[in-house]
C-alpha cells in the first residue's frame, strides 16, 4: 500500500498544562493562526487595486469542554491559572503516526463549571489565549 492516506480518530488526544494532563475533556479547540495586514496602497498602485503586506499574527484561543471532575488536579489548575493571569506552557498531543503535538504558551482567560441539566452531566469549560508563536512538532519513530 504505497502512500495510503487515512483519517485519524480524535480519541486519545490530550491537553497538558506543563506535564499535568487536563482530564474529563470531550472537546479541545484547535489552534487557528491568522495574520493582520497593512494597507500599502499608493496613488500609482496597478489597476486601482489595494495592496497589502502581512503584519502581526494571532494564534487565537483554545476552547476546552468536558465533564466537571472536582478530583482532577488539571481542571482545578485551570482556575488557579486564571487567577494568576500568567503565561504558561501547554501542549495538545494527537494520537497520530507520526506523532503530532502543538506546543504553545497561553494565558487562561475563561473557566466555567456548571451547566447542570436534567439529562446531562455537570459541565466544565476553559479558554486559553495563545501567547506568541505556537509550534507544531512532528516526531517520527526510528525503527
PyMOL commands that set and color helices and strands:
alter all, ss='L'
color gray80, all
select helices_A, chain A and resi 46-48+73-84
alter helices_A, ss='H'
color red, helices_A
select strands_A, chain A and resi 14-17+20-21+25-28+34-39+52-58+61-67+88-94+99-114+123-139
alter strands_A, ss='S'
color yellow, strands_A
deselect
rebuild
show_as cartoon
